[in-house]
Amino acid sequence: MLNEERVILMTRMASYEMSGEGKQNVKIGNFFRSDYIALQLLKSFASVTIAFGVVFALFIFYDFELFMQNLYEMDMAAFVKKVLLYYAISAGVYLLATYTAFTYRYARAKKSLKSYYHNLKKLNSLYSEQQ
C-alpha cells in the first residue's frame, strides 16, 4: 500500500534534485564556506585583472598618437602609480561585491540543503515506521 505522505515528500525532493537550483546547491554544499568563497574570489580577481587590462588597452589605443607624443614628456612614475591606484580601486570594489554576493549565495544554498536533508531524514523515518 502506498503511503501518501511518503509519495508527496519523495516528489518534492525529486523536483528539488532535478531543478537547476537543487543541482547548483548540491555543488555549493560540497565546499567549506571559506574554500567556496576563496575560489570565487580567485576567479573574480582573474576576471577583474583581464577586464582592467582590456579597458586600459582600449584607453591607450583610443588616441594612441597623442599618447605617444606625450610619452616622453609625462612623469612615468606618476602615470604608473595612477594606473595602479585605479586598478586597486577597481579590484577592491569588484572583490568586495563578489565576497558579498557569494557569501549570501552560500548561506542560501546551505539553508536550502538543510531543509532537503531534513526531508531525507523524515523520509527515512517514514520507511522505518512502515517496517
N, C-alpha and C positions, 0 to 999 in steps of 0.2 A: 504494500500500500504506500502511496506517495504521501509524503509529509509536505503540506502546502508551504509552511514556513521555511523549510529547507530549500524548496524549489525557488521561492522568491529570493531568498538570500543568495543562492548559487547564481541565479540570473543576474542579480545586481552586481555580484562580484565578477562575473564573466564579462559583463558590459564595461565595467571599470578596467579590467585587464586588457580588453581589446581596444579601448579608446586610446587616442593619441596621448591624452593626459596621463593615463594609467601607465603606459609603457615608459613615458618620459619620467614619471615619478619613481618608477622602479629603478631606472638607470641612476637617477639622482640619489636614491636611497642607498645605493651600493657604496657611496663615498662617505667618508667622515666629513663633517662640516668644513673644517679647515682645509682639507685636501680639495674638496669641490670648489671652494671659493678661491683657493690659490691657483688652481688650474684655470679657472675663468679669468682671473686677473692676469695670468701669464698670457693667455690668448688675447686679452684686451690690450695688454702692453704691446704685443707684436702688431696688433691692428692699428693702434694709435701711432706707433712708430712709422709704419708704412704709409698711413694716411698723411701724417705730417710731412714725410719726405716727398710725397706726391704733390701736396699743396705748396710746399716750399719750392719745388722744381717748377711748378706752374707759375708761381710768383716771379721767379728769376727769369724764366723764359718768356714771360708776358712782354717785357720790354728789355730784352737781352742786350740790345745795342746800348741803351742808356746805362745799364748795369756795368757793361764792360768799360764804358767811358769813365764812370765814376769809381771803378775798381781800384785804381791806383791812388785816387785822392781820398778815399774813405779810410777811416780808422778801422782796420780789420779786427782788432781785438774787441772793440766796442760792438761791431756788427755781429761777431760770433757770440758774444755774451747776450746780445739782444735776441738772437735766434734761439739760443739755448734756454733763455728765460721763457720765450713763447712756447717752446717745446715742453718745458717743465710744467707750465701752467696748463697747457692742453692735456698733457698726460695725467696730471694730477686731477683735473676735473673729470676726465673720462674714467679714470680708475676709481675715483670716489663714486661715480654713478654706477659703475659696474659692481663695486662692492655692495652698494645698497640694493641694487636690483637682484643680485644673485643670493644675497643673504635672505631677502624676502622670499625668493623662489624656493630656496632650500627649506625654509621654515614651512612654507605652504605644502611642499611635497611631503615632508616628514609628517605633518598633521594628517594629510590625506592617507598616507601609508599606515599611520597608526590606526585610523578608522578601518582600513582594509584588513589589517592583521587582527583587529578586534573581531571583525566579522568572520575571519578564518577560525578563531578560537570558538566563537559561538557556533559555527557550523560543525566543528569537531565535537563540541559538547552535545549538539543535537544528534549526531551519529552515535555517540556513546550512550545516550539515553535510550535509543531505539534498541540497542543490543542488550 
